[in-house]
Amino acid sequence: MFRWLKRLFSGPAAPRVPSARIPVPASPADPRDDLRDGPTEDLADGLPATRALQPPVSFEQVDYINGAWNGWLFDRHDQHGLDMNETEARVLEALDAILSSQQSGAALVRRMPGLIPQLLQSLRSDSFSGTALSRTISSDVVLVAAVIRLANSSHQGAANAITSVEHAVILIGQEGLRQLITTVAFRPIIDMNSGFYTRRLAPRLWEHAERCAISARPLAAEMGIEPFDAFLAGLLHNVGLIVSLRIMDQMARGERRLGSEIFLAQLARDTRRLACSIAREWHFPEAVVQALSEQGGMHRGAQMSPLGRLLKLTDYLGKVRMLVENELLDESNPELFSGLPQNAAQCYSALAASREQAAPA
């Protein structure tokens, strides 16, 4: 599936977004400088060598932000303690059973709808027909809403709101449609009539993933990373946790008892493994699988690939940005941005701008 998508999605990266006003080193630097330090290691299975680098964010920064993030997600701010309750233990047992089975979790995520391949095939041509695409898109209400929303958010300040699908298609352009349709294709089904944890967490997790994917793509091109790989890694890195929400709802049975510190630590480990398993089953590039698996490697001396490092940065800054927007974090705190790499300001600006581009789940 990945090779087919790769052919369809080859094209220029998204334009660079101006830097945000956050504390970063003052001296100008080539964004690729972050990739030039550290030893070169060979990957398994004959894959090309990649550079091994230190994580771009400190353990202390990640720990602080993840604590605030989990408190917001689970509506729990008393997560300290070493004991899990019975419901949390059942959730982890169910996840372990999935990871130990042949199912791998991919069956729990929606497959690509039949309309999507038809649209992507049309976008492969440089002389795509806006009229023909508009007719196809108009048959899917979800795509209509997404296209109109993106067109209006990208052209703010216009005298009149864009309401025509054909007009929106022309304004968004081929590359914008590629990105939008990929997002719709891989968005998991979120049943808002399901339990508390799906209703509360799924829209926030999906918005975070989309914004990470959107912001990672322009940075990747400057850092020598395949932009499509960066987009996929951002889009997929929360998928394991999103899949696990169904299990949480089934086990909790309406009770809001999840969120202890030890539970969340084990949940992060297991859902990361689940995301890697899903990525492998979908035949995504090994670079994407490796980047996903590296997100837990925050111990001293941990090494990361360039894509893993970019994903860690977008994940961290994406959480900071969403917590700031929900007035749960003070953006003026210099510790949030201390020691981050040169491209952190550009990443943070891209995350801020991506709010309007990320379609609701």
C-alpha positions in Angstrom: 0.0 0.0 0.0 2.8 2.4 0.8 4.5 2.1 -2.6 1.2 2.9 -4.3 0.7 6.0 -2.1 4.3 7.0 -2.6 3.9 7.2 -6.3 0.8 9.3 -6.0 2.1 11.6 -3.4 5.5 12.5 -5.0 5.6 16.3 -5.3 7.0 19.5 -3.7 7.0 20.0 0.0 4.7 22.5 1.6 6.0 26.1 1.8 8.2 27.2 4.7 6.3 28.8 7.6 7.9 31.9 9.3 9.6 31.4 12.7 7.7 31.9 15.9 8.9 34.2 18.7 10.2 31.6 21.1 13.7 31.5 22.6 16.1 29.8 20.3 19.9 30.3 19.7 20.5 33.7 18.1 23.2 32.6 15.6 22.0 31.6 12.2 22.4 28.0 11.3 21.7 25.6 8.5 18.8 23.4 9.7 20.7 20.4 8.6 23.4 21.1 11.2 21.3 19.2 13.7 21.9 16.1 11.6 25.6 16.3 11.1 26.7 15.3 14.6 26.9 11.8 16.0 28.0 8.5 14.7 26.7 6.8 11.6 25.0 3.5 12.1 23.7 0.9 9.6 20.1 -0.2 9.9 19.1 -3.9 9.6 17.9 -5.6 6.5 20.3 -3.8 4.1 18.7 -0.4 4.5 20.9 2.7 4.0 22.9 4.1 6.9 21.4 6.8 9.0 22.9 9.2 11.6 22.4 8.5 15.3 21.7 11.7 17.3 20.7 12.8 20.7 17.1 13.5 21.4 16.2 17.2 20.7 14.3 17.7 23.9 15.5 16.9 27.5 14.0 14.2 29.6 12.9 16.8 32.1 11.0 18.8 29.5 9.3 15.8 28.0 8.4 14.5 31.5 6.9 17.8 32.5 4.9 18.3 29.3 3.7 14.7 29.2 2.4 15.0 32.8 0.4 18.2 31.9 -0.8 16.5 28.7 -2.0 13.3 30.3 -3.7 15.3 33.1 -5.6 17.2 30.4 -6.5 14.1 28.4 -7.6 11.9 31.3 -9.0 14.8 33.4 -6.8 13.5 36.2 -4.2 15.6 38.1 -3.5 13.2 40.9 -1.6 10.6 38.9 1.1 9.9 41.4 1.4 6.5 42.9 2.8 3.1 42.1 -0.5 1.1 42.3 -2.8 0.4 39.3 -6.4 -0.2 39.9 -8.2 -3.3 38.5 -9.6 -1.5 35.5 -6.2 -0.2 34.4 -4.7 -3.7 34.8 -7.5 -5.1 32.6 -6.8 -2.5 29.9 -3.1 -3.4 29.8 -3.9 -7.1 29.7 -6.1 -6.6 26.7 -3.5 -4.6 24.9 -0.9 -7.3 25.6 -3.2 -9.9 24.2 -3.5 -7.9 20.9 0.3 -7.4 20.7 0.8 -11.1 21.3 -1.7 -12.2 18.6 -1.6 -12.2 14.9 -4.1 -9.3 14.8 -1.4 -6.6 15.3 -4.1 -3.9 15.8 -4.3 -2.9 12.2 -7.8 -4.6 11.9 -9.0 -2.1 14.6 -8.3 0.9 12.3 -10.4 1.8 9.4 -9.2 0.7 6.0 -9.0 3.2 3.1 -12.5 4.0 1.7 -13.2 3.1 -1.9 -13.5 6.7 -3.0 -10.0 7.6 -1.8 -8.0 5.6 -4.4 -10.0 7.1 -7.2 -9.2 10.6 -6.0 -5.6 9.9 -5.5 -5.3 8.4 -9.0 -6.8 11.6 -10.5 -4.2 13.7 -8.5 -1.3 11.7 -10.0 -1.7 13.6 -13.3 -0.1 17.1 -13.5 -3.1 18.2 -15.7 -5.7 17.1 -13.2 -9.3 18.4 -13.9 -10.7 20.5 -11.1 -14.2 20.0 -12.5 -13.9 16.2 -12.5 -12.3 16.1 -9.1 -15.1 18.4 -7.7 -17.7 16.0 -9.0 -16.0 13.1 -7.2 -15.4 14.9 -4.0 -19.1 16.1 -4.0 -20.2 12.6 -3.5 -18.6 12.4 0.0 -19.9 14.8 2.6 -16.8 14.4 4.8 -14.5 15.3 1.9 -16.7 18.3 0.9 -16.5 19.7 4.5 -12.8 19.2 4.6 -12.1 20.8 1.3 -14.3 23.8 1.9 -12.8 24.2 5.4 -9.2 24.1 4.1 -9.9 26.5 1.3 -11.4 29.1 3.6 -8.7 28.7 6.3 -6.0 29.1 3.6 -7.5 32.2 2.1 -8.6 34.2 5.1 -9.3 37.8 4.4 -11.2 37.1 1.2 -14.3 39.2 0.7 -16.6 36.2 0.5 -16.5 32.8 2.1 -15.7 29.9 -0.4 -18.8 27.7 -0.7 -18.2 26.0 -4.1 -16.3 22.7 -4.1 -14.8 23.5 -7.6 -13.6 26.9 -6.4 -12.1 25.3 -3.3 -10.3 22.6 -5.3 -8.6 25.2 -7.6 -7.5 27.3 -4.6 -6.1 24.4 -2.6 -4.2 23.0 -5.5 -2.8 19.6 -6.2 -0.3 19.3 -3.3 -2.8 20.6 -0.8 -5.4 18.0 -2.0 -2.8 15.3 -1.7 -2.2 16.1 1.9 -5.8 16.6 2.8 -6.9 13.3 1.1 -4.1 11.4 2.8 -5.3 12.6 6.2 -8.9 11.6 5.5 -7.8 8.2 4.2 -5.9 7.3 7.4 -8.2 9.0 9.9 -9.5 6.2 12.2 -13.2 5.9 12.7 -14.1 7.7 15.9 -17.6 6.8 17.1 -18.7 9.8 19.2 -21.5 7.8 20.6 -19.0 5.5 22.3 -17.6 5.8 25.8 -16.1 8.6 27.7 -12.5 8.0 26.8 -13.1 7.9 23.0 -15.3 11.0 23.2 -12.8 12.9 25.3 -9.4 11.8 24.0 -9.9 10.8 20.3 -10.5 14.3 18.9 -7.6 15.8 20.8 -5.2 13.0 19.9 -6.2 13.1 16.2 -5.8 16.9 16.1 -2.4 16.6 17.7 -1.3 14.0 15.1 -2.5 16.0 12.1 -0.8 19.1 13.3 2.5 17.3 13.9 2.2 15.8 10.4 1.5 19.1 8.7 4.3 20.9 10.6 6.9 18.1 10.0 6.6 18.1 6.3 8.2 21.5 5.4 10.9 20.9 8.1 11.8 17.5 6.7 12.7 18.9 3.2 15.2 21.2 4.8 16.8 18.5 7.0 17.4 15.9 4.3 14.5 13.8 5.4 11.9 12.4 3.0 8.9 14.8 3.5 6.3 12.1 2.9 7.9 9.9 5.6 7.8 12.8 8.0 4.1 13.4 7.2 3.2 9.7 7.7 5.2 9.4 11.0 3.4 12.5 12.4 0.0 11.2 11.3 0.6 7.7 12.8 2.3 8.3 16.0 -0.9 8.5 18.1 -2.7 5.7 16.3 -1.8 3.0 18.9 -3.3 5.1 21.7 -6.4 5.9 19.6 -7.0 2.2 19.0 -6.7 1.5 22.7 -9.5 3.9 23.5 -12.1 1.3 22.6 -10.5 -1.1 25.1 -10.6 1.6 27.8 -14.3 2.2 27.2 -15.0 -1.5 27.3 -13.1 -2.1 30.5 -14.1 1.1 32.3 -17.8 0.7 31.7 -18.6 4.3 32.2 -16.3 4.8 35.3 -13.6 7.4 35.0 -10.9 5.6 36.9 -8.0 5.6 34.5 -4.9 7.8 34.7 -2.4 6.6 37.3 1.2 7.4 36.7 2.3 3.8 36.3 -0.6 2.9 34.1 0.1 5.8 31.7 3.8 4.8 31.5 3.0 1.2 30.5 0.2 2.5 28.2 2.7 4.7 26.4 5.0 1.7 25.9 2.3 -0.7 24.7 0.6 1.8 22.4 3.9 2.7 20.8 4.5 -1.0 20.1 1.0 -1.2 18.6 1.6 1.8 16.3 4.8 0.2 15.1 3.0 -3.1 14.4 0.3 -1.3 12.4 2.9 0.6 10.4 4.7 -2.7 9.6 1.4 -4.3 8.5 0.7 -1.4 6.2 4.2 -1.8 4.7 5.4 1.7 5.7 9.1 2.5 5.3 11.4 1.2 7.9 12.4 4.8 8.6 8.9 5.5 9.8 8.7 2.4 11.9 12.1 3.2 13.5 11.1 6.8 14.2 7.9 5.6 16.0 9.8 3.0 18.1 12.4 5.6 19.1 9.8 7.9 20.8 10.3 6.1 24.1 14.1 6.3 24.1 14.6 9.2 26.5 17.1 7.5 28.8 20.6 8.9 29.1 22.7 8.3 26.0 19.7 7.4 23.9 20.3 7.8 20.1 17.7 8.7 17.5 17.5 8.8 13.8 16.9 12.1 12.0 13.2 11.3 11.5 12.8 10.1 15.0 14.4 13.3 16.2 12.0 15.4 14.1 9.0 13.4 15.3 10.1 13.9 19.0 10.4 17.7 18.4 7.0 18.0 16.7 5.3 15.8 19.3 6.7 17.9 22.2 6.0 21.3 20.7 2.6 20.1 19.5 1.6 19.3 23.0 3.0 22.6 24.3 1.1 24.5 21.6 -2.3 22.7 22.4 -1.9 23.2 26.1 -1.1 26.9 25.6 -4.2 27.3 23.4 -6.3 25.7 26.1 -4.9 28.0 28.7 -3.2 25.2 30.6 0.3 26.3 30.1 2.2 29.6 30.2 4.0 30.2 26.9 6.3 32.7 28.5 8.0 30.0 30.6 11.6 29.9 29.1 12.2 26.4 30.4 9.7 25.1 27.8 12.0 26.1 24.9 15.5 26.0 26.6 18.1 24.0 24.7 15.9 23.2 21.7 17.5 23.0 18.2 17.6 25.8 15.7 14.5 24.8 13.8 12.3 24.7 17.0 10.9 28.2 16.3 10.0 27.3 12.7 8.3 24.1 14.0 6.4 26.0 16.7 5.1 28.5 14.1 4.1 25.7 11.8 2.2 24.0 14.6 0.4 27.3 15.4 -0.5 27.8 11.7 -1.7 24.1 11.3 -4.6 24.7 13.7 -6.8 25.8 10.9 -5.6 23.1 8.5 -6.3 20.2 10.9 -9.8 18.9 10.1 -11.9 17.7 13.1 -12.0 14.0 13.6 
